[in-house]
Amino acid sequence: MAGKPPPVARPTAVKLLTRKPLTVSRATQLIVIVTLVVTVGGGVAIWLLDHKEFSDVGTSLWWAVQTVTTVGYGDVVPHQTTGRVIGTVVMLTGIGFIAVMTAAVTASLIEQARRRQAESEGDTSLQLDRIEKRLGAIEEALARGGQPPQE
């Protein structure tokens, strides 16, 4: 006897993301949180894995912040492969963060312009409706020889 397949267990992160519709605000919050977690996690991870280059947590967090912002002063640099892999993840997260934030600001500005245009078109539409009614009344009056309508 064929029954329904058992429900697929979804990870907690997926449940949290899908419980409410994703809005620009929620997406921004999510991206900021992910970027912060990757930055702090990358700083701590590189400190744990490369004490030679990153002797204290402060230095490793400084490196992570300058890496995620794509500044990269070069005062502290990972030389081991593990550190470079962590650096790559932190850099890609920073680049993604900048790209998404730029897109969010652009989308917000475009939406504001679209709303203003829709509002002005609505005003224009109302004015055109009034003009059309007045023209209709004028045409009727002209068709009757300029006489006002009979009641």
N, CA, C and O of each residue as an XYZ file, in Angstrom:
604
protein
N       0.845     -1.163      0.000
C       0.000      0.000      0.000
C       0.892      1.228      0.000
O       1.719      1.411      0.893
N       0.718      2.056     -0.997
C       1.566      3.246     -1.147
C       0.980      4.389     -0.335
O      -0.196      4.727     -0.469
N       1.792      4.960      0.483
C       1.353      6.096      1.287
C       2.186      7.316      0.950
O       3.014      7.296      0.040
N       1.951      8.367      1.694
C       2.724      9.578      1.497
C       4.144      9.354      2.001
O       4.361      8.667      2.999
N       5.109      9.944      1.297
C       6.473      9.815      1.802
C       6.605     10.628      3.096
O       5.894     11.612      3.296
N       7.517     10.205      3.962
C       7.672     10.949      5.219
C       8.164     12.362      4.937
O       8.887     12.586      3.967
N       7.774     13.318      5.781
C       8.216     14.701      5.560
C       9.739     14.803      5.671
O      10.372     14.139      6.491
N      10.286     15.641      4.833
C      11.728     15.844      4.825
C      12.084     16.816      5.935
O      11.491     17.888      6.054
N      13.054     16.431      6.743
C      13.491     17.314      7.832
C      14.288     18.466      7.232
O      15.229     18.256      6.467
N      13.895     19.685      7.591
C      14.602     20.857      7.085
C      15.498     21.407      8.182
O      15.136     21.391      9.358
N      16.671     21.895      7.788
C      17.553     22.493      8.785
C      16.887     23.693      9.452
O      16.020     24.343      8.869
N      17.304     23.971     10.676
C      16.735     25.077     11.447
C      16.878     26.403     10.710
O      15.958     27.220     10.728
N      18.012     26.626     10.066
C      18.236     27.880      9.340
C      17.202     28.056      8.235
O      16.696     29.159      8.023
N      16.889     26.974      7.532
C      15.888     27.045      6.457
C      14.513     27.347      7.050
O      13.755     28.133      6.482
N      14.191     26.738      8.170
C      12.902     26.995      8.832
C      12.787     28.461      9.228
O      11.746     29.085      9.023
N      13.861     29.012      9.797
C      13.839     30.415     10.212
C      13.678     31.348      9.010
O      12.987     32.364      9.091
N      14.318     30.996      7.903
C      14.262     31.854      6.715
C      12.909     31.802      6.019
O      12.485     32.786      5.413
N      12.231     30.666      6.099
C      10.992     30.510      5.331
C       9.729     30.711      6.149
O       8.631     30.606      5.603
N       9.848     30.996      7.445
C       8.639     31.155      8.241
C       7.911     32.453      7.928
O       6.691     32.521      8.073
N       8.632     33.488      7.500
C       8.030     34.763      7.102
C       8.507     35.090      5.695
O       9.584     34.654      5.286
N       7.707     35.861      4.945
C       8.158     36.251      3.610
C       9.439     37.083      3.694
O       9.606     37.893      4.606
N      10.317     36.879      2.755
C      11.582     37.609      2.734
C      11.355     39.003      2.164
O      10.936     39.160      1.017
N      11.639     40.009      2.980
C      11.511     41.396      2.561
C      12.916     41.973      2.432
O      13.895     41.333      2.815
N      13.009     43.181      1.893
C      14.306     43.832      1.764
C      14.926     44.000      3.143
O      16.127     43.796      3.314
N      14.121     44.366      4.113
C      14.620     44.570      5.477
C      15.148     43.264      6.071
O      16.242     43.233      6.634
N      14.375     42.195      5.947
C      14.819     40.893      6.482
C      16.044     40.397      5.752
O      16.957     39.859      6.379
N      16.090     40.564      4.437
C      17.256     40.131      3.671
C      18.493     40.906      4.094
O      19.574     40.331      4.222
N      18.341     42.203      4.309
C      19.462     43.032      4.751
C      19.956     42.564      6.110
O      21.161     42.422      6.322
N      19.034     42.326      7.026
C      19.423     41.844      8.357
C      20.164     40.519      8.260
O      21.185     40.321      8.919
N      19.652     39.624      7.444
C      20.273     38.315      7.270
C      21.693     38.451      6.718
O      22.619     37.803      7.208
N      21.857     39.278      5.719
C      23.167     39.455      5.097
C      24.148     40.085      6.076
O      25.313     39.692      6.127
N      23.686     41.054      6.850
C      24.552     41.678      7.858
C      24.977     40.646      8.899
O      26.147     40.589      9.277
N      24.036     39.836      9.358
C      24.351     38.819     10.362
C      25.352     37.804      9.816
O      26.327     37.467     10.487
N      25.111     37.317      8.598
C      26.024     36.348      7.994
C      27.423     36.960      7.842
O      28.424     36.300      8.123
N      27.489     38.206      7.404
C      28.783     38.864      7.235
C      29.504     39.001      8.569
O      30.706     38.752      8.660
N      28.769     39.397      9.605
C      29.388     39.510     10.933
C      29.881     38.155     11.445
O      30.981     38.053     11.989
N      29.071     37.131     11.267
C      29.459     35.795     11.729
C      30.704     35.318     10.981
O      31.636     34.800     11.596
N      30.723     35.488      9.668
C      31.882     35.060      8.886
C      33.127     35.859      9.270
O      34.222     35.304      9.354
N      32.957     37.158      9.503
C      34.103     38.001      9.868
C      34.677     37.588     11.218
O      35.879     37.353     11.340
N      33.822     37.499     12.227
C      34.300     37.110     13.559
C      34.788     35.658     13.542
O      35.834     35.338     14.106
N      34.022     34.793     12.891
C      34.435     33.384     12.797
C      35.758     33.221     12.072
O      36.601     32.426     12.486
N      35.945     33.966     10.995
C      37.209     33.907     10.259
C      38.364     34.416     11.093
O      39.456     33.849     11.063
N      38.124     35.501     11.850
C      39.177     36.036     12.711
C      39.582     35.052     13.793
O      40.769     34.853     14.050
N      38.594     34.440     14.426
C      38.883     33.469     15.480
C      39.533     32.219     14.887
O      40.485     31.683     15.454
N      39.018     31.755     13.745
C      39.570     30.546     13.122
C      41.029     30.744     12.733
O      41.856     29.861     12.964
N      41.350     31.876     12.153
C      42.735     32.075     11.734
C      43.654     32.226     12.948
O      44.821     31.837     12.893
N      43.138     32.785     14.034
C      43.931     32.875     15.269
C      44.209     31.473     15.818
O      45.319     31.170     16.258
N      43.164     30.617     15.782
C      43.335     29.255     16.287
C      44.278     28.422     15.429
O      45.007     27.578     15.950
N      44.271     28.651     14.123
C      45.038     27.802     13.204
C      46.423     28.347     12.852
O      47.261     27.604     12.340
N      46.675     29.615     13.114
C      47.953     30.193     12.702
C      48.469     31.174     13.767
O      48.437     32.391     13.583
N      48.947     30.605     14.891
C      49.461     31.453     15.981
C      50.755     32.165     15.584
O      51.112     33.179     16.185
N      51.450     31.650     14.589
C      52.712     32.272     14.185
C      52.470     33.672     13.612
O      53.143     34.628     13.998
N      51.517     33.788     12.698
C      51.207     35.077     12.069
C      50.225     35.905     12.903
O      50.294     37.134     12.911
N      49.320     35.232     13.597
C      48.261     35.903     14.348
C      48.397     35.531     15.819
O      47.777     34.579     16.293
N      49.200     36.281     16.518
C      49.565     35.928     17.895
C      48.457     36.217     18.912
O      48.461     35.639     20.000
N      47.515     37.095     18.580
C      46.430     37.380     19.523
C      45.122     37.575     18.748
O      45.117     37.810     17.540
N      44.013     37.468     19.490
C      42.683     37.563     18.876
C      42.461     38.947     18.273
O      41.839     39.066     17.218
N      42.956     39.981     18.922
C      42.786     41.340     18.400
C      43.378     41.496     17.014
O      42.759     42.083     16.127
N      44.581     40.968     16.831
C      45.230     41.046     15.511
C      44.443     40.256     14.472
O      44.284     40.703     13.337
N      43.955     39.087     14.859
C      43.214     38.264     13.891
C      41.877     38.906     13.526
O      41.457     38.847     12.370
N      41.208     39.516     14.503
C      39.944     40.204     14.196
C      40.206     41.440     13.339
O      39.425     41.742     12.437
N      41.297     42.155     13.610
C      41.683     43.300     12.777
C      41.891     42.847     11.334
O      41.419     43.493     10.397
N      42.603     41.731     11.164
C      42.829     41.190      9.826
C      41.496     40.834      9.158
O      41.296     41.126      7.979
N      40.580     40.199      9.913
C      39.289     39.790      9.340
C      38.471     40.999      8.905
O      37.831     40.974      7.854
N      38.492     42.065      9.717
C      37.725     43.266      9.368
C      38.309     43.928      8.123
O      37.557     44.321      7.231
N      39.622     44.060      8.045
C      40.193     44.696      6.863
C      40.051     43.803      5.630
O      40.034     44.299      4.503
N      39.950     42.495      5.839
C      39.752     41.582      4.708
C      38.313     41.632      4.215
O      38.080     41.690      3.007
N      37.338     41.611      5.130
C      35.931     41.617      4.721
C      35.566     42.942      4.056
O      34.691     42.983      3.191
N      36.226     44.016      4.453
C      35.946     45.308      3.824
C      36.737     45.499      2.548
O      36.621     46.535      1.892
N      37.525     44.529      2.197
C      38.388     44.519      1.000
C      39.437     45.620      1.020
O      39.929     46.024     -0.034
N      39.785     46.111      2.208
C      40.842     47.120      2.325
C      42.196     46.442      2.256
O      43.032     46.800      1.426
N      42.419     45.460      3.128
C      43.640     44.681      3.114
C      44.913     45.505      3.190
O      45.645     45.604      2.205
N      45.184     46.090      4.334
C      46.381     46.928      4.483
C      47.674     46.153      4.268
O      48.673     46.729      3.837
N      47.671     44.872      4.559
C      48.875     44.076      4.372
C      49.769     44.040      5.590
O      50.856     43.467      5.528
N      49.346     44.638      6.705
C      50.174     44.600      7.907
C      50.199     43.211      8.537
O      51.176     42.847      9.192
N      49.134     42.433      8.344
C      49.084     41.050      8.800
C      48.549     40.229      7.629
O      47.498     40.540      7.068
N      49.281     39.183      7.269
C      48.911     38.398      6.098
C      49.097     36.911      6.419
O      50.132     36.520      6.959
N      48.107     36.088      6.091
C      48.296     34.647      6.294
C      49.232     34.074      5.223
O      49.115     34.395      4.040
N      50.152     33.226      5.662
C      51.087     32.609      4.713
C      50.790     31.129      4.502
O      51.234     30.540      3.516
N      50.047     30.529      5.419
C      49.702     29.114      5.281
C      48.460     28.969      4.404
O      47.651     29.890      4.289
N      48.329     27.811      3.799
C      47.190     27.550      2.918
C      45.868     27.670      3.669
O      44.905     28.229      3.144
N      45.817     27.152      4.886
C      44.581     27.215      5.675
C      44.156     28.667      5.887
O      42.985     29.011      5.728
N      45.112     29.502      6.242
C      44.814     30.916      6.454
C      44.358     31.592      5.185
O      43.468     32.442      5.220
N      44.949     31.232      4.073
C      44.548     31.824      2.790
C      43.143     31.382      2.389
O      42.395     32.155      1.791
N      42.786     30.150      2.715
C      41.424     29.674      2.424
C      40.425     30.466      3.277
O      39.392     30.911      2.779
N      40.740     30.635      4.553
C      39.865     31.440      5.426
C      39.768     32.857      4.874
O      38.683     33.436      4.827
N      40.898     33.414      4.457
C      40.901     34.760      3.872
C      40.031     34.855      2.636
O      39.336     35.850      2.429
N      40.070     33.818      1.816
C      39.246     33.798      0.606
C      37.759     33.832      0.955
O      36.988     34.574      0.346
N      37.362     33.025      1.938
C      35.956     33.001      2.357
C      35.548     34.371      2.896
O      34.476     34.879      2.564
N      36.404     34.966      3.726
C      36.089     36.276      4.297
C      36.005     37.327      3.186
O      35.103     38.165      3.196
N      36.938     37.289      2.230
C      36.909     38.255      1.115
C      35.648     38.107      0.274
O      34.990     39.098     -0.043
N      35.312     36.878     -0.084
C      34.114     36.661     -0.910
C      32.856     37.103     -0.176
O      31.933     37.634     -0.794
N      32.810     36.891      1.122
C      31.678     37.365      1.913
C      31.598     38.884      1.866
O      30.517     39.449      1.699
N      32.739     39.545      2.012
C      32.763     41.010      1.957
C      32.331     41.544      0.612
O      31.570     42.509      0.533
N      32.814     40.918     -0.450
C      32.439     41.351     -1.804
C      30.935     41.150     -2.015
O      30.256     42.013     -2.570
N      30.426     39.997     -1.565
C      28.993     39.742     -1.666
C      28.179     40.731     -0.857
O      27.131     41.194     -1.308
N      28.655     41.060      0.339
C      27.971     42.021      1.198
C      27.877     43.376      0.507
O      26.810     43.989      0.478
N      28.985     43.840     -0.044
C      28.992     45.138     -0.728
C      28.050     45.117     -1.935
O      27.302     46.069     -2.157
N      28.087     44.041     -2.703
C      27.227     43.942     -3.888
C      25.754     43.929     -3.506
O      24.944     44.616     -4.128
N      25.407     43.160     -2.496
C      24.003     43.056     -2.097
C      23.510     44.369     -1.495
O      22.388     44.793     -1.773
N      24.332     45.012     -0.680
C      23.924     46.300     -0.100
C      23.732     47.352     -1.200
O      22.793     48.145     -1.142
N      24.612     47.357     -2.190
C      24.462     48.289     -3.310
C      23.162     48.007     -4.061
O      22.433     48.930     -4.426
N      22.881     46.731     -4.287
C      21.645     46.363     -4.981
C      20.412     46.741     -4.161
O      19.412     47.192     -4.719
N      20.477     46.560     -2.846
C      19.329     46.894     -1.995
C      19.052     48.396     -2.008
O      17.899     48.821     -2.091
N      20.104     49.188     -1.928
C      19.919     50.649     -1.969
C      19.358     51.058     -3.325
O      18.441     51.875     -3.400
N      19.908     50.492     -4.397
C      19.433     50.809     -5.743
C      17.963     50.415     -5.903
O      17.168     51.190     -6.435
N      17.605     49.223     -5.449
C      16.207     48.769     -5.546
C      15.282     49.685     -4.762
O      14.180     49.993     -5.216
N      15.717     50.118     -3.602
C      14.907     51.024     -2.791
C      14.687     52.357     -3.505
O      13.574     52.882     -3.521
N      15.738     52.893     -4.087
C      15.608     54.160     -4.823
C      14.705     54.008     -6.043
O      13.897     54.890     -6.334
N      14.838     52.909     -6.746
C      13.993     52.666     -7.923
C      12.536     52.524     -7.498
O      11.642     53.038     -8.170
N      12.289     51.827     -6.381
C      10.917     51.656     -5.895
C      10.302     52.997     -5.502
O       9.129     53.246     -5.782
N      11.079     53.857     -4.859
C      10.571     55.188     -4.504
C      10.216     55.979     -5.764
O       9.167     56.620     -5.820
N      11.083     55.935     -6.766
C      10.816     56.656     -8.014
C       9.577     56.085     -8.700
O       8.773     56.833     -9.257
N       9.421     54.751     -8.662
C       8.253     54.119     -9.277
C       6.972     54.566     -8.578
O       5.971     54.849     -9.236
N       7.002     54.630     -7.249
C       5.817     55.067     -6.496
C       5.461     56.509     -6.817
O       4.291     56.836     -7.016
N       6.481     57.380     -6.869
C       6.217     58.788     -7.200
C       5.611     58.902     -8.589
O       4.688     59.687     -8.805
N       6.125     58.124     -9.527
C       5.604     58.163    -10.887
C       4.165     57.651    -10.915
O       3.313     58.223    -11.595
N       3.897     56.580    -10.180
C       2.536     56.032    -10.141
C       1.569     57.046     -9.532
O       0.440     57.194     -9.998
N       2.021     57.744     -8.487
C       1.166     58.760     -7.870
C       0.890     59.900     -8.834
O      -0.242     60.372     -8.935
N       1.915     60.343     -9.539
C       1.706     61.449    -10.475
C       0.841     61.003    -11.655
O       0.032     61.780    -12.161
N       1.011     59.757    -12.091
C       0.156     59.246    -13.168
C      -1.282     59.135    -12.690
O      -2.213     59.358    -13.464
N      -1.473     58.791    -11.415
C      -2.828     58.735    -10.860
C      -3.470     60.100    -10.878
O      -4.643     60.221    -11.232
N      -2.729     61.145    -10.501
C      -3.242     62.513    -10.533
C      -3.573     62.910    -11.969
O      -4.611     63.520    -12.227
N      -2.697     62.566    -12.891
C      -2.918     62.890    -14.303
C      -4.150     62.166    -14.825
O      -4.925     62.726    -15.600
N      -4.327     60.927    -14.403
C      -5.481     60.152    -14.843
C      -6.783     60.788    -14.364
O      -7.758     60.858    -15.113
N      -6.796     61.250    -13.119
C      -7.995     61.930    -12.598
C      -8.284     63.205    -13.382
O      -9.435     63.483    -13.719
N      -7.252     63.971    -13.668
C      -7.424     65.205    -14.432
C      -7.946     64.891    -15.833
O      -8.832     65.588    -16.329
N      -7.416     63.865    -16.469
C      -7.887     63.489    -17.801
C      -9.350     63.041    -17.763
O     -10.110     63.341    -18.684
N      -9.752     62.325    -16.705
C     -11.156     61.924    -16.570
C     -12.062     63.150    -16.473
O     -13.114     63.193    -17.110
N     -11.660     64.151    -15.677
C     -12.455     65.380    -15.555
C     -12.541     66.107    -16.890
O     -13.614     66.568    -17.280
N     -11.427     66.210    -17.584
C     -11.397     66.897    -18.884
C     -12.301     66.167    -19.872
O     -13.029     66.794    -20.642
N     -12.247     64.828    -19.842
C     -13.065     64.040    -20.758
C     -14.557     64.284    -20.491
O     -15.342     64.413    -21.431
N     -14.944     64.344    -19.221
C     -16.347     64.615    -18.881
C     -16.764     66.009    -19.349
O     -17.855     66.190    -19.889
N     -15.899     66.977    -19.138
C     -16.218     68.352    -19.567
C     -16.335     68.429    -21.094
O     -17.231     69.088    -21.621
N     -15.419     67.748    -21.799
C     -15.498     67.741    -23.262
C     -16.779     67.059    -23.734
O     -17.415     67.502    -24.691
N     -17.149     65.974    -23.049
C     -18.395     65.295    -23.394
C     -19.592     66.228    -23.224
O     -20.493     66.248    -24.063
N     -19.598     67.004    -22.133
C     -20.693     67.948    -21.889
C     -20.693     69.046    -22.950
O     -21.757     69.453    -23.415
N     -19.518     69.525    -23.334
C     -19.419     70.564    -24.369
C     -19.915     70.022    -25.704
O     -20.648     70.707    -26.418
N     -19.519     68.791    -26.048
C     -19.960     68.190    -27.311
C     -21.472     68.021    -27.336
O     -22.106     68.264    -28.362
N     -22.056     67.606    -26.215
C     -23.508     67.468    -26.139
C     -24.188     68.819    -26.327
O     -25.190     68.933    -27.033
N     -23.625     69.840    -25.683
C     -24.205     71.185    -25.801
C     -24.114     71.668    -27.242
O     -25.060     72.267    -27.753
N     -22.994     71.418    -27.900
C     -22.837     71.838    -29.297
C     -23.788     71.060    -30.207
O     -24.302     71.603    -31.186
N     -24.017     69.796    -29.882
C     -24.925     68.978    -30.705
C     -26.367     69.501    -30.561
O     -27.160     69.356    -31.491
N     -26.711     70.092    -29.439
C     -28.043     70.647    -29.233
C     -28.116     72.091    -29.687
O     -29.115     72.766    -29.442
N     -27.115     72.556    -30.319
C     -27.132     73.932    -30.803
C     -26.716     74.921    -29.735
O     -27.108     76.087    -29.783
N     -25.934     74.477    -28.781
C     -25.439     75.378    -27.739
C     -26.411     75.548    -26.598
O     -26.161     76.343    -25.692
N     -27.534     74.812    -26.616
C     -28.530     74.896    -25.541
C     -28.099     74.051    -24.352
O     -27.534     72.971    -24.530
N     -28.360     74.533    -23.141
C     -28.038     73.735    -21.943
C     -28.897     72.479    -21.931
O     -29.955     72.456    -22.561
N     -28.476     71.455    -21.243
C     -29.237     70.204    -21.200
C     -30.600     70.414    -20.554
O     -30.741     71.213    -19.628
N     -31.601     69.692    -21.048
C     -32.968     69.755    -20.535
C     -33.115     68.824    -19.343
O     -32.635     67.690    -19.369
N     -33.776     69.303    -18.298
C     -33.976     68.423    -17.124
C     -35.371     67.986    -17.030
O     -35.725     67.245    -16.112
